[in-house]
């Protein structure tokens, strides 16, 4: 998308340059209208900066190259119109981006939500295919979260989720993506990560287990644990959706094996036998 915008802007500037050259050779007043059109188009697609650049080119060309240049009102009109269009379109674009960002963020924890997770996992899988790299996924479930909610109430349960999100985010790289998968489940996308995904998951598990979570005003705290299932693409899965299933299978084993564990899914050969290792 960025390359497309650079190409489009370069094209518009080349059109402006060609028009200026033609204006210099012919002194034809009609070329001014083409420069006006370029300024308006630049405003629509490149907002205020593009509008001002194109409009300034048009004004300078009109003043210098035309034997009978338009009056100053025409120049002011062009600058105002293109500038206002660029400002308005840019503001609308920023509002749209802000709305899209909000739609992709879990309002409670501030992490990315399920919709973002699905889109980003597919994007990272494609990137892994393109560069021949590995992509790991860690699925996380809070151990015995329902009894905690029942005992302390949903408000403290929500505060726990908020703090847990911060703890998880501190244990990963900036390129990793921590998401709230739903309820008390979280997911962490680990681009360009293979065997080291287990180390990352273990680091998250240990950090959570060592964290004090306040549960009342008297300073009482509780410690909670998490179970994690890890799978890697393309070693364990053929696509991003199967990667979720594999990590879920490993998570299920972690919960059934006593919880507070990291279980790694490992495929063994073409018959898809499975080895689940701690």
C-alpha atoms as a printed R data frame, in Angstrom:
    type eleno elety resid chain resno       x       y       z
1   ATOM     1    CA   UNK     A     1   0.000   0.000   0.000
2   ATOM     2    CA   UNK     A     2   2.823   2.381   0.876
3   ATOM     3    CA   UNK     A     3   4.569   1.626  -2.413
4   ATOM     4    CA   UNK     A     4   1.324   2.311  -4.292
5   ATOM     5    CA   UNK     A     5   1.025   5.719  -2.636
6   ATOM     6    CA   UNK     A     6   4.635   6.599  -3.437
7   ATOM     7    CA   UNK     A     7   4.059   5.594  -7.045
8   ATOM     8    CA   UNK     A     8   0.847   7.617  -7.289
9   ATOM     9    CA   UNK     A     9   2.420  10.704  -5.729
10  ATOM    10    CA   UNK     A    10   5.455  10.413  -8.003
11  ATOM    11    CA   UNK     A    11   3.127  10.154 -11.000
12  ATOM    12    CA   UNK     A    12   1.244  13.297 -10.003
13  ATOM    13    CA   UNK     A    13   4.486  15.204  -9.514
14  ATOM    14    CA   UNK     A    14   5.741  14.046 -12.909
15  ATOM    15    CA   UNK     A    15   2.498  15.249 -14.475
16  ATOM    16    CA   UNK     A    16   3.023  18.595 -12.758
17  ATOM    17    CA   UNK     A    17   6.614  18.777 -14.009
18  ATOM    18    CA   UNK     A    18   5.607  17.871 -17.571
19  ATOM    19    CA   UNK     A    19   2.848  20.485 -17.443
20  ATOM    20    CA   UNK     A    20   5.267  23.129 -16.165
21  ATOM    21    CA   UNK     A    21   7.694  22.324 -19.006
22  ATOM    22    CA   UNK     A    22   4.885  22.519 -21.566
23  ATOM    23    CA   UNK     A    23   3.754  25.822 -20.026
24  ATOM    24    CA   UNK     A    24   7.299  27.191 -20.243
25  ATOM    25    CA   UNK     A    25   7.576  26.237 -23.929
26  ATOM    26    CA   UNK     A    26   4.133  27.395 -25.076
27  ATOM    27    CA   UNK     A    27   3.019  29.950 -22.482
28  ATOM    28    CA   UNK     A    28  -0.420  28.420 -22.871
29  ATOM    29    CA   UNK     A    29  -2.805  29.604 -20.177
30  ATOM    30    CA   UNK     A    30  -4.860  26.378 -20.377
31  ATOM    31    CA   UNK     A    31  -2.070  24.384 -18.719
32  ATOM    32    CA   UNK     A    32  -2.866  26.258 -15.526
33  ATOM    33    CA   UNK     A    33  -6.144  24.371 -15.219
34  ATOM    34    CA   UNK     A    34  -4.308  21.051 -15.408
35  ATOM    35    CA   UNK     A    35  -2.083  22.147 -12.518
36  ATOM    36    CA   UNK     A    36  -5.212  23.084 -10.570
37  ATOM    37    CA   UNK     A    37  -6.626  19.608 -11.204
38  ATOM    38    CA   UNK     A    38  -3.388  17.967 -10.017
39  ATOM    39    CA   UNK     A    39  -3.552  20.010  -6.802
40  ATOM    40    CA   UNK     A    40  -7.125  18.889  -6.128
41  ATOM    41    CA   UNK     A    41  -6.301  15.224  -6.811
42  ATOM    42    CA   UNK     A    42  -3.250  15.470  -4.561
43  ATOM    43    CA   UNK     A    43  -5.486  16.857  -1.815
44  ATOM    44    CA   UNK     A    44  -7.897  13.952  -2.157
45  ATOM    45    CA   UNK     A    45  -5.241  11.235  -2.044
46  ATOM    46    CA   UNK     A    46  -2.366  12.770  -0.081
47  ATOM    47    CA   UNK     A    47  -4.206  15.160   2.199
48  ATOM    48    CA   UNK     A    48  -2.799  18.507   3.296
49  ATOM    49    CA   UNK     A    49   0.929  17.934   2.508
50  ATOM    50    CA   UNK     A    50   0.191  16.728  -1.032
51  ATOM    51    CA   UNK     A    51  -2.298  19.560  -1.589
52  ATOM    52    CA   UNK     A    52   0.181  22.245  -0.521
53  ATOM    53    CA   UNK     A    53   3.055  20.852  -2.596
54  ATOM    54    CA   UNK     A    54   0.964  20.652  -5.759
55  ATOM    55    CA   UNK     A    55  -0.687  24.030  -5.171
56  ATOM    56    CA   UNK     A    56   2.653  25.778  -4.570
57  ATOM    57    CA   UNK     A    57   4.016  24.267  -7.804
58  ATOM    58    CA   UNK     A    58   0.966  25.572  -9.648
59  ATOM    59    CA   UNK     A    59   1.259  29.071  -8.157
60  ATOM    60    CA   UNK     A    60   4.986  29.391  -8.885
61  ATOM    61    CA   UNK     A    61   4.507  28.096 -12.440
62  ATOM    62    CA   UNK     A    62   1.665  30.536 -13.055
63  ATOM    63    CA   UNK     A    63   3.599  33.515 -11.724
64  ATOM    64    CA   UNK     A    64   6.847  32.752 -13.538
65  ATOM    65    CA   UNK     A    65   5.858  31.118 -16.806
66  ATOM    66    CA   UNK     A    66   2.625  32.718 -17.951
67  ATOM    67    CA   UNK     A    67   2.848  36.066 -19.754
68  ATOM    68    CA   UNK     A    68  -0.584  36.951 -18.379
69  ATOM    69    CA   UNK     A    69  -0.786  35.045 -15.099
70  ATOM    70    CA   UNK     A    70  -4.072  34.621 -13.231
71  ATOM    71    CA   UNK     A    71  -4.841  37.252 -10.632
72  ATOM    72    CA   UNK     A    72  -3.895  36.727  -6.992
73  ATOM    73    CA   UNK     A    73  -7.464  35.849  -6.063
74  ATOM    74    CA   UNK     A    74  -7.145  32.755  -8.262
75  ATOM    75    CA   UNK     A    75  -3.957  31.714  -6.488
76  ATOM    76    CA   UNK     A    76  -5.489  32.251  -3.058
77  ATOM    77    CA   UNK     A    77  -8.591  30.340  -4.121
78  ATOM    78    CA   UNK     A    78  -6.488  27.367  -5.262
79  ATOM    79    CA   UNK     A    79  -4.470  27.291  -2.046
80  ATOM    80    CA   UNK     A    80  -7.585  27.530   0.108
81  ATOM    81    CA   UNK     A    81  -9.611  24.949  -1.795
82  ATOM    82    CA   UNK     A    82  -6.842  22.363  -2.096
83  ATOM    83    CA   UNK     A    83  -5.714  23.004   1.495
84  ATOM    84    CA   UNK     A    84  -9.212  22.650   2.927
85  ATOM    85    CA   UNK     A    85  -9.872  19.495   0.906
86  ATOM    86    CA   UNK     A    86  -6.566  18.016   2.013
87  ATOM    87    CA   UNK     A    87  -7.207  18.901   5.664
88  ATOM    88    CA   UNK     A    88 -10.751  17.532   5.663
89  ATOM    89    CA   UNK     A    89  -9.893  14.285   3.868
90  ATOM    90    CA   UNK     A    90  -6.868  13.774   6.122
91  ATOM    91    CA   UNK     A    91  -8.981  14.298   9.232
92  ATOM    92    CA   UNK     A    92 -11.579  11.824   8.003
93  ATOM    93    CA   UNK     A    93  -8.856   9.292   7.223
94  ATOM    94    CA   UNK     A    94  -7.388   9.651  10.718
95  ATOM    95    CA   UNK     A    95 -10.844   9.201  12.251
96  ATOM    96    CA   UNK     A    96 -11.377   6.076  10.178
97  ATOM    97    CA   UNK     A    97  -8.026   4.647  11.256
98  ATOM    98    CA   UNK     A    98  -8.817   5.437  14.878
99  ATOM    99    CA   UNK     A    99 -12.164   3.661  14.583
100 ATOM   100    CA   UNK     A   100 -10.539   0.642  12.935
101 ATOM   101    CA   UNK     A   101  -7.957   0.528  15.718
102 ATOM   102    CA   UNK     A   102 -10.664   0.657  18.387
103 ATOM   103    CA   UNK     A   103 -12.549  -2.158  16.675
104 ATOM   104    CA   UNK     A   104  -9.410  -4.293  16.868
105 ATOM   105    CA   UNK     A   105  -8.668  -3.644  20.562
106 ATOM   106    CA   UNK     A   106 -10.115  -5.376  23.597
107 ATOM   107    CA   UNK     A   107 -11.559  -2.526  25.677
108 ATOM   108    CA   UNK     A   108 -10.854  -4.185  29.019
109 ATOM   109    CA   UNK     A   109  -7.202  -5.196  28.693
110 ATOM   110    CA   UNK     A   110  -6.057  -2.908  25.889
111 ATOM   111    CA   UNK     A   111  -4.701  -5.918  24.007
112 ATOM   112    CA   UNK     A   112  -5.656  -6.766  20.445
113 ATOM   113    CA   UNK     A   113  -8.898  -8.709  20.208
114 ATOM   114    CA   UNK     A   114  -9.936 -11.930  18.480
115 ATOM   115    CA   UNK     A   115 -10.658 -10.265  15.120
116 ATOM   116    CA   UNK     A   116  -7.201  -8.724  14.997
117 ATOM   117    CA   UNK     A   117  -5.656 -11.997  16.124
118 ATOM   118    CA   UNK     A   118  -7.203 -13.961  13.234
119 ATOM   119    CA   UNK     A   119  -6.181 -11.381  10.627
120 ATOM   120    CA   UNK     A   120  -2.662 -10.978  11.981
121 ATOM   121    CA   UNK     A   121  -2.050 -14.714  12.332
122 ATOM   122    CA   UNK     A   122  -2.909 -15.193   8.659
123 ATOM   123    CA   UNK     A   123  -0.645 -12.283   7.731
124 ATOM   124    CA   UNK     A   124   2.260 -13.707   9.733
125 ATOM   125    CA   UNK     A   125   1.699 -17.169   8.242
126 ATOM   126    CA   UNK     A   126   1.972 -15.694   4.750
127 ATOM   127    CA   UNK     A   127   5.133 -13.867   5.767
128 ATOM   128    CA   UNK     A   128   6.569 -17.125   7.106
129 ATOM   129    CA   UNK     A   129   5.808 -18.782   3.752
130 ATOM   130    CA   UNK     A   130   7.430 -15.939   1.858
131 ATOM   131    CA   UNK     A   131  10.665 -15.936   3.859
132 ATOM   132    CA   UNK     A   132  10.803 -19.627   4.751
133 ATOM   133    CA   UNK     A   133  10.708 -18.857   8.474
134 ATOM   134    CA   UNK     A   134   8.804 -20.406  11.363
135 ATOM   135    CA   UNK     A   135   5.798 -19.045  13.189
136 ATOM   136    CA   UNK     A   136   4.808 -20.140  16.671
137 ATOM   137    CA   UNK     A   137   1.603 -19.669  18.590
138 ATOM   138    CA   UNK     A   138   1.061 -19.859  22.340
139 ATOM   139    CA   UNK     A   139  -2.489 -20.381  23.591
140 ATOM   140    CA   UNK     A   140  -2.941 -19.408  27.251
141 ATOM   141    CA   UNK     A   141  -5.678 -20.234  29.737
142 ATOM   142    CA   UNK     A   142  -5.954 -18.978  33.328
143 ATOM   143    CA   UNK     A   143  -6.087 -21.860  35.778
144 ATOM   144    CA   UNK     A   144  -9.274 -22.033  37.875
145 ATOM   145    CA   UNK     A   145 -10.418 -18.555  36.899
146 ATOM   146    CA   UNK     A   146 -14.141 -19.219  37.451
147 ATOM   147    CA   UNK     A   147 -13.727 -19.979  41.183
148 ATOM   148    CA   UNK     A   148 -11.665 -16.788  41.483
149 ATOM   149    CA   UNK     A   149 -14.485 -14.793  39.851
150 ATOM   150    CA   UNK     A   150 -17.100 -16.476  42.042
151 ATOM   151    CA   UNK     A   151 -15.124 -15.759  45.200
152 ATOM   152    CA   UNK     A   152 -14.095 -12.142  44.569
153 ATOM   153    CA   UNK     A   153 -16.590 -10.910  41.993
154 ATOM   154    CA   UNK     A   154 -16.315  -9.813  38.380
155 ATOM   155    CA   UNK     A   155 -14.805  -6.404  39.164
156 ATOM   156    CA   UNK     A   156 -11.710  -7.938  40.746
157 ATOM   157    CA   UNK     A   157 -11.769 -10.570  38.044
158 ATOM   158    CA   UNK     A   158 -11.529  -7.805  35.446
159 ATOM   159    CA   UNK     A   159  -8.721  -6.112  37.361
160 ATOM   160    CA   UNK     A   160  -6.904  -9.431  37.385
161 ATOM   161    CA   UNK     A   161  -7.262  -9.725  33.582
162 ATOM   162    CA   UNK     A   162  -5.904  -6.204  33.120
163 ATOM   163    CA   UNK     A   163  -2.846  -6.917  35.260
164 ATOM   164    CA   UNK     A   164  -2.302 -10.293  33.622
165 ATOM   165    CA   UNK     A   165  -2.300  -8.646  30.189
166 ATOM   166    CA   UNK     A   166   0.479  -6.308  31.342
167 ATOM   167    CA   UNK     A   167   2.526  -9.177  32.777
168 ATOM   168    CA   UNK     A   168   2.270 -11.167  29.540
169 ATOM   169    CA   UNK     A   169   3.155  -8.159  27.382
170 ATOM   170    CA   UNK     A   170   6.355  -7.529  29.366
171 ATOM   171    CA   UNK     A   171   7.652 -11.046  28.694
172 ATOM   172    CA   UNK     A   172   7.634 -10.886  24.890
173 ATOM   173    CA   UNK     A   173   9.463  -9.010  22.145
174 ATOM   174    CA   UNK     A   174   8.054  -5.920  20.488
175 ATOM   175    CA   UNK     A   175   7.409  -7.932  17.307
176 ATOM   176    CA   UNK     A   176   5.308 -10.503  19.178
177 ATOM   177    CA   UNK     A   177   1.557  -9.980  19.324
178 ATOM   178    CA   UNK     A   178  -0.337 -10.562  22.568
179 ATOM   179    CA   UNK     A   179  -4.112 -10.872  22.095
180 ATOM   180    CA   UNK     A   180  -7.126 -11.587  24.219
181 ATOM   181    CA   UNK     A   181  -8.597 -14.628  22.546
182 ATOM   182    CA   UNK     A   182 -11.792 -14.549  24.591
183 ATOM   183    CA   UNK     A   183 -12.908 -14.828  28.225
184 ATOM   184    CA   UNK     A   184  -9.911 -15.967  30.258
185 ATOM   185    CA   UNK     A   185  -7.945 -17.151  27.207
186 ATOM   186    CA   UNK     A   186  -5.072 -15.274  25.610
187 ATOM   187    CA   UNK     A   187  -2.974 -15.933  22.538
188 ATOM   188    CA   UNK     A   188   0.556 -14.836  21.674
189 ATOM   189    CA   UNK     A   189   1.766 -14.831  18.058
190 ATOM   190    CA   UNK     A   190   5.524 -15.351  17.858
191 ATOM   191    CA   UNK     A   191   6.865 -14.496  14.378
192 ATOM   192    CA   UNK     A   192  10.139 -16.026  13.215
193 ATOM   193    CA   UNK     A   193  10.222 -18.290  16.260
194 ATOM   194    CA   UNK     A   194  10.630 -22.053  16.399
195 ATOM   195    CA   UNK     A   195  12.033 -24.012  19.352
196 ATOM   196    CA   UNK     A   196  12.559 -20.854  21.409
197 ATOM   197    CA   UNK     A   197   8.770 -20.466  21.631
198 ATOM   198    CA   UNK     A   198   8.840 -22.908  24.553
199 ATOM   199    CA   UNK     A   199  11.292 -20.641  26.391
200 ATOM   200    CA   UNK     A   200   9.037 -17.629  25.812
201 ATOM   201    CA   UNK     A   201   6.004 -19.552  27.056
202 ATOM   202    CA   UNK     A   202   7.871 -20.762  30.132
203 ATOM   203    CA   UNK     A   203   8.971 -17.214  30.869
204 ATOM   204    CA   UNK     A   204   5.352 -16.043  30.730
205 ATOM   205    CA   UNK     A   205   4.185 -18.895  32.943
206 ATOM   206    CA   UNK     A   206   6.829 -18.185  35.583
207 ATOM   207    CA   UNK     A   207   6.182 -14.424  35.523
208 ATOM   208    CA   UNK     A   208   2.469 -14.913  36.141
209 ATOM   209    CA   UNK     A   209   3.076 -17.452  38.909
210 ATOM   210    CA   UNK     A   210   5.374 -14.966  40.672
211 ATOM   211    CA   UNK     A   211   2.935 -12.028  40.443
212 ATOM   212    CA   UNK     A   212   0.835 -10.879  43.380
213 ATOM   213    CA   UNK     A   213  -2.743  -9.978  42.487
214 ATOM   214    CA   UNK     A   214  -4.497  -7.751  45.073
215 ATOM   215    CA   UNK     A   215  -7.936  -9.060  46.023
216 ATOM   216    CA   UNK     A   216  -9.104  -6.622  48.717
217 ATOM   217    CA   UNK     A   217  -8.398  -3.217  50.290
218 ATOM   218    CA   UNK     A   218  -6.561  -4.755  53.233
219 ATOM   219    CA   UNK     A   219  -3.622  -5.710  51.088
220 ATOM   220    CA   UNK     A   220  -4.509  -9.354  50.692
221 ATOM   221    CA   UNK     A   221  -3.074 -10.838  47.521
222 ATOM   222    CA   UNK     A   222  -3.424 -14.063  45.626
223 ATOM   223    CA   UNK     A   223  -1.223 -15.744  43.105
224 ATOM   224    CA   UNK     A   224  -2.665 -17.409  40.045
225 ATOM   225    CA   UNK     A   225  -1.171 -19.654  37.400
226 ATOM   226    CA   UNK     A   226  -1.658 -20.194  33.687
227 ATOM   227    CA   UNK     A   227  -1.450 -23.173  31.377
228 ATOM   228    CA   UNK     A   228   0.068 -22.768  27.911
229 ATOM   229    CA   UNK     A   229  -0.036 -24.792  24.727
230 ATOM   230    CA   UNK     A   230   2.531 -24.099  21.995
231 ATOM   231    CA   UNK     A   231   2.597 -25.117  18.333
232 ATOM   232    CA   UNK     A   232   4.791 -24.095  15.397
233 ATOM   233    CA   UNK     A   233   4.110 -23.560  11.702
234 ATOM   234    CA   UNK     A   234   4.935 -25.262   9.369
235 ATOM   235    CA   UNK     A   235   6.352 -28.023  11.575
236 ATOM   236    CA   UNK     A   236   3.089 -28.840  13.357
237 ATOM   237    CA   UNK     A   237   0.422 -27.373  11.086
238 ATOM   238    CA   UNK     A   238  -0.376 -26.848   7.422
239 ATOM   239    CA   UNK     A   239  -2.049 -23.452   7.823
240 ATOM   240    CA   UNK     A   240  -2.864 -20.796  10.392
241 ATOM   241    CA   UNK     A   241  -6.220 -22.312  11.418
242 ATOM   242    CA   UNK     A   242  -4.675 -25.702  12.034
243 ATOM   243    CA   UNK     A   243  -1.957 -23.960  14.028
244 ATOM   244    CA   UNK     A   244  -4.666 -22.724  16.407
245 ATOM   245    CA   UNK     A   245  -6.045 -26.261  16.708
246 ATOM   246    CA   UNK     A   246  -2.599 -27.703  17.449
247 ATOM   247    CA   UNK     A   247  -1.837 -25.115  20.118
248 ATOM   248    CA   UNK     A   248  -5.297 -25.742  21.594
249 ATOM   249    CA   UNK     A   249  -4.608 -29.463  21.752
250 ATOM   250    CA   UNK     A   250  -1.371 -28.807  23.620
251 ATOM   251    CA   UNK     A   251  -3.212 -26.422  25.958
252 ATOM   252    CA   UNK     A   252  -5.833 -29.077  26.688
253 ATOM   253    CA   UNK     A   253  -3.109 -31.543  27.681
254 ATOM   254    CA   UNK     A   254  -1.507 -28.913  29.922
255 ATOM   255    CA   UNK     A   255  -4.796 -28.410  31.760
256 ATOM   256    CA   UNK     A   256  -5.478 -32.142  32.012
257 ATOM   257    CA   UNK     A   257  -1.948 -32.806  33.275
258 ATOM   258    CA   UNK     A   258  -2.274 -30.649  36.383
259 ATOM   259    CA   UNK     A   259  -2.197 -27.080  35.013
260 ATOM   260    CA   UNK     A   260   0.543 -24.478  35.497
261 ATOM   261    CA   UNK     A   261   2.381 -26.181  32.638
262 ATOM   262    CA   UNK     A   262   3.769 -25.413  29.195
263 ATOM   263    CA   UNK     A   263   3.053 -28.179  26.688
264 ATOM   264    CA   UNK     A   264   4.600 -28.154  23.214
265 ATOM   265    CA   UNK     A   265   2.870 -29.867  20.309
266 ATOM   266    CA   UNK     A   266   5.245 -31.823  18.085
267 ATOM   267    CA   UNK     A   267   4.209 -33.724  14.959
268 ATOM   268    CA   UNK     A   268   6.015 -36.967  14.291
269 ATOM   269    CA   UNK     A   269   6.152 -37.891  10.613
270 ATOM   270    CA   UNK     A   270   3.599 -38.003   7.821
271 ATOM   271    CA   UNK     A   271   1.093 -40.157   9.677
272 ATOM   272    CA   UNK     A   272   0.573 -37.161  11.986
273 ATOM   273    CA   UNK     A   273   1.203 -39.042  15.198
274 ATOM   274    CA   UNK     A   274   1.518 -36.562  18.002
275 ATOM   275    CA   UNK     A   275   4.054 -36.077  20.758
276 ATOM   276    CA   UNK     A   276   3.064 -33.595  23.466
277 ATOM   277    CA   UNK     A   277   6.060 -32.644  25.557
278 ATOM   278    CA   UNK     A   278   6.551 -30.568  28.670
